[in-house]
Amino acid sequence: MATMVEENTGNAASQWAILGDDILNMITDRFDDIYDYARFGAVCKPWLSFSHRFYKRKHHLFRANHQLPLLVVPMEGHQEIRGLYNIAKDTLCNQIQLNLPYKRCCGSSHGWLFFVDNKSPQIQLVLINPFASESENSMIKLPPIQCDNGDRVMYMDEYGVNKAVLSKDPNDFPNDFEVIAIYGGIQKLAHYKSGNNFWSYPKPSKHIRSFADVIFHKGMAYAVSSYSWIVRIYRKRYKQSPGGNNSSPCYLRFKTINERLPQSVCNYSGNAYLVETSMGELLHVRRDYITLEARIAKDAELEEQMKRSRAEYEARTQEEHDRLREEINKAIEELEREIENRKVKEYSEPDLSKDLEEELHKYDKPHLSVNFTVFKLNFPSSRGQKSMETLNGEILFVGDNNSVSVPSSRCPTLIPNSIYYTDDFIGIYFHNLAFGSCDTGVFNLENKSFGKHFVPNFSAKGMPPPIFIMPRYRSNAIRIV
């Protein structure tokens, strides 16, 4: 009996293998889920080859940022293994596991994940593609980002880069991809182009240019700050090499698309995102961790403090002003001497255990998102933006990932006109450390309500936070037994 089953199975497989491409096209054209392609390709080798070719073509036709992403999540009891969680089906994909570094991922774009290499004294990005086939590149190391002491942050291995995005998949366009990274303590921009051995940076400026998110949209790069300043990014070549630490022959210029709001607590958003919809429009999403009422009260408190400081300043005599100015100049001179005499030492990761213990005792509850607001940019017809009360059926996925927008028709089990988000604000890393990556959820833009999707187990609180990823078919992942 066993022999007959084996013979019948072999005959059936051989019959399936000779089906024409027109029929296979009709079948695979109905697929939306990556696992549909995986199951289809498991039937026989000709189907595996066809499904891979078809998926790759359809993937580019529909564009990478408008397919349903999966969530890379920590696996309890496994430091360097992550799982994939399907939000639409509310299930963990037990068939696949990913071997990844045990640290925060600072970007997810076109199926690639960004990590900071903590072995380098500079900030060096490493790209890992857990879905690459055997014939494709699965790791890319980029040149170090040149940074000074002001750019360094406490956690170089995880938080030296706030976010990084790709313009294209390096496996599909090995000689024509770009990377933009937001890095350092004040979140500056750096740009890399494939084939170069350097990054490009903005020219020095007396104004702080701090950014929250970047995106490649219709062949151009854009960035947004927490004060709603939105710019288009251009790379220009220096007429003469600037020398110094910046060895790049190119620099970055900005063209304002939306004006920066006046600097105040009320105008500040805890995080901001740029998202391209499936209709090709560009959205600006603001994420708040403090209510509007609390921000207004804080602005009033700061204004009162400024009035008191101004009154104290005006009450000082000229001699007191001169003495204070002399003390400030002495402090500056001492600081400059200290910098000159400082010897360059080999970078070693600091012991932060005591800092962690002290910080954890300060907080008795996590820091959570309280509101999202969405705007549609008016360009190219004009500058500025328009507030939106609905997403017109789109579903947004934001966090450390390259922001994604998916039509709700492609994922009917999810909530339309909603924003699915992950815990990504590094400014409150200490605050939420004792509670894990708890600021994940769903925000319904139309009725302003919050909900939950994936909630990490409390035992995984010390593990890297979840991040959305756009999976690529034909995975190299290890099967879980």
JODAWO-V793088 format. One record per backbone hydrogen bond with DSSP energy under -0.5 kcal/mol. CO is the residue of the C=O (numbers start at 0). NH is the residue of the N-H. E is the energy in kcal/mol with one decimal. If there is no record, write none. Layout:
CO/NH/E
CO/NH/E
This chain:
0/4/-2.0
1/5/-2.1
2/6/-2.3
3/7/-2.7
4/8/-2.7
5/9/-2.2
6/10/-2.3
7/11/-2.7
8/12/-2.5
9/13/-2.1
10/14/-1.9
11/15/-2.5
12/16/-2.0
13/17/-0.6
14/17/-0.9
15/18/-1.5
19/23/-2.0
20/24/-2.6
21/25/-1.6
22/26/-1.9
23/27/-2.7
24/28/-1.8
26/29/-1.5
27/30/-1.7
32/35/-1.1
32/36/-1.0
33/37/-1.7
34/38/-2.4
35/39/-2.2
36/40/-2.7
37/41/-0.9
39/42/-1.3
43/47/-2.0
44/48/-2.4
45/49/-2.2
46/50/-3.0
47/51/-1.8
48/52/-2.0
49/53/-3.0
50/54/-2.6
51/55/-2.1
52/56/-2.0
53/57/-2.8
54/58/-3.0
55/59/-1.5
56/60/-1.9
57/61/-2.6
58/62/-0.9
62/65/-1.4
63/66/-0.8
64/404/-1.9
69/71/-0.6
69/468/-2.9
70/72/-0.6
70/84/-2.8
71/466/-1.5
72/82/-2.6
73/75/-0.6
74/77/-2.3
77/74/-0.6
77/80/-0.6
79/99/-1.7
80/74/-1.0
81/97/-2.8
82/72/-2.4
83/92/-3.5
84/70/-2.3
84/86/-0.8
85/89/-1.2
85/90/-1.6
90/85/-3.0
91/93/-1.7
92/95/-1.7
93/479/-0.5
95/83/-0.5
96/477/-1.2
97/81/-2.6
97/99/-0.8
100/102/-2.0
103/105/-0.5
105/163/-1.0
106/113/-2.6
107/401/-3.3
108/111/-2.2
111/108/-2.4
112/127/-2.6
113/105/-1.8
113/106/-0.6
114/125/-3.0
115/117/-0.8
116/119/-1.2
121/123/-0.7
122/144/-3.7
123/116/-3.1
124/141/-2.4
125/114/-2.3
126/139/-2.2
127/112/-2.9
127/129/-0.7
128/131/-1.3
129/475/-0.9
132/135/-1.5
137/128/-2.5
139/126/-3.3
139/141/-0.5
143/145/-0.5
144/122/-1.1
147/150/-1.5
147/151/-0.8
148/151/-0.6
153/155/-0.8
154/157/-0.6
154/158/-3.2
155/159/-0.8
156/115/-0.7
159/183/-2.5
162/181/-3.2
164/179/-1.8
167/169/-0.6
168/171/-0.9
168/172/-2.5
172/175/-1.6
176/193/-2.7
177/166/-2.0
178/191/-3.0
179/164/-2.0
180/182/-0.6
180/189/-1.8
181/161/-2.4
181/162/-1.3
182/187/-2.4
183/186/-1.2
186/210/-2.5
187/182/-2.5
188/201/-0.6
189/180/-2.5
190/199/-2.8
191/178/-2.6
192/195/-2.2
199/190/-2.4
200/251/-1.7
207/209/-0.8
212/223/-2.2
214/216/-0.6
214/221/-2.7
216/219/-1.6
219/216/-3.3
220/232/-2.9
221/214/-2.2
222/230/-2.4
223/211/-3.3
223/212/-1.5
224/227/-1.4
225/268/-1.8
226/260/-2.8
227/229/-0.6
228/224/-1.8
229/256/-3.6
229/257/-1.8
230/222/-2.0
231/254/-2.1
232/220/-0.6
233/235/-0.6
233/252/-2.7
235/250/-3.0
242/245/-0.7
244/246/-1.3
248/237/-2.8
249/200/-0.7
250/235/-3.1
251/202/-0.7
252/233/-2.7
254/231/-2.8
256/383/-2.2
257/229/-1.8
261/263/-0.6
263/267/-0.7
264/267/-0.7
270/286/-3.0
272/284/-2.6
274/276/-0.5
274/282/-3.4
276/279/-1.9
280/276/-2.8
280/282/-0.5
281/376/-2.3
282/274/-2.2
282/284/-0.5
283/374/-2.4
284/272/-2.4
285/372/-2.1
286/269/-0.7
286/270/-1.8
287/369/-3.0
287/370/-1.3
290/294/-2.0
291/295/-2.5
292/296/-2.2
293/297/-2.0
294/298/-2.3
295/299/-2.0
296/300/-2.0
297/301/-2.4
298/302/-2.4
299/303/-1.9
300/304/-1.9
301/305/-2.3
302/306/-2.0
303/307/-2.0
304/308/-2.4
305/309/-2.6
306/310/-2.3
307/311/-2.3
308/312/-2.2
309/313/-2.4
310/314/-1.4
311/315/-0.7
312/315/-1.1
316/320/-1.9
317/321/-2.4
318/322/-2.3
319/323/-2.3
320/324/-2.4
321/325/-2.1
322/326/-2.0
323/327/-2.0
324/328/-2.2
325/329/-2.0
326/330/-1.9
327/331/-2.0
328/332/-2.3
329/333/-2.3
330/334/-1.9
331/335/-2.4
332/336/-2.3
333/337/-2.1
334/338/-2.0
335/339/-2.2
336/340/-2.1
337/341/-0.8
349/351/-0.8
351/355/-2.5
352/356/-2.1
353/357/-2.3
354/358/-2.5
355/359/-2.6
356/360/-1.0
358/361/-1.7
359/362/-0.8
365/367/-0.6
370/287/-2.8
372/285/-3.0
373/387/-2.6
374/283/-3.0
374/376/-0.5
375/385/-2.4
377/380/-0.9
377/381/-0.6
383/377/-2.3
385/375/-3.0
387/373/-0.6
390/393/-1.6
392/407/-2.3
393/416/-1.3
393/417/-0.5
394/405/-2.6
395/419/-3.4
396/403/-2.1
397/421/-1.1
399/107/-0.6
400/402/-0.6
403/396/-2.6
405/394/-2.1
406/409/-1.8
407/410/-1.1
410/413/-1.9
413/415/-0.6
414/417/-0.6
416/444/-1.9
416/445/-0.6
417/395/-2.4
417/419/-0.5
418/420/-0.5
418/442/-2.3
419/397/-2.3
420/440/-1.8
421/423/-0.8
423/425/-0.9
424/427/-1.5
425/428/-1.7
427/431/-2.1
428/432/-0.9
429/432/-0.6
429/433/-0.6
431/434/-1.4
431/435/-1.0
432/435/-0.6
435/437/-2.2
437/439/-1.6
440/420/-2.6
441/450/-2.5
442/418/-2.6
442/444/-0.8
443/447/-1.5
443/448/-0.6
448/443/-2.8
450/441/-2.4
453/455/-0.5
456/459/-2.0
457/460/-1.5
459/462/-1.7
466/71/-3.2
468/69/-2.7
468/470/-0.9
477/96/-1.2
